[in-house]
Amino acid sequence: MKQLTLRRHPDNLIITQVHPPEHNGYVLGRSDDNSDFVPDIDLAQFDARELGVSRRHAALVRFQGATHVIDLGSVNGTFLNGKRLISDMPYPVMSGNVIRVGTLELVIDEE
């Protein structure tokens, strides 16, 4: 079965490995002491707050049979290969793409 791997860029530290999104997708963000919300992919341990990551920053979803990233109206933006995404619009991602949430850069690999 395919795996989706998110690595911190540029040191390639593996953040998580999950199955590609199907129905609900995965919310990327950060947990904190002021909220009960815990995102599917919690970036808090990677200095997410200091790097401008929102609690509900972006999502990885399945759209038209492929993995896409959607900015969830984050304050500091979501970027795909350096281009800022328009909120609530799905953008296709491929292996090797760089997703930036706030100033935290992640490389996505789908194997």
Secondary structure as UniProt FT lines:
FT   STRAND          4..8
FT   TURN            9..11
FT   STRAND          14..18
FT   STRAND          26..29
FT   TURN            33..34
FT   STRAND          41..42
FT   HELIX           44..46
FT   TURN            47..52
FT   TURN            55..56
FT   STRAND          58..63
FT   TURN            64..65
FT   STRAND          66..71
FT   STRAND          78..80
FT   TURN            81..82
FT   STRAND          83..84
FT   TURN            87..88
FT   STRAND          91..92
FT   TURN            95..96
FT   STRAND          98..101
FT   TURN            102..103
FT   STRAND          104..110
//
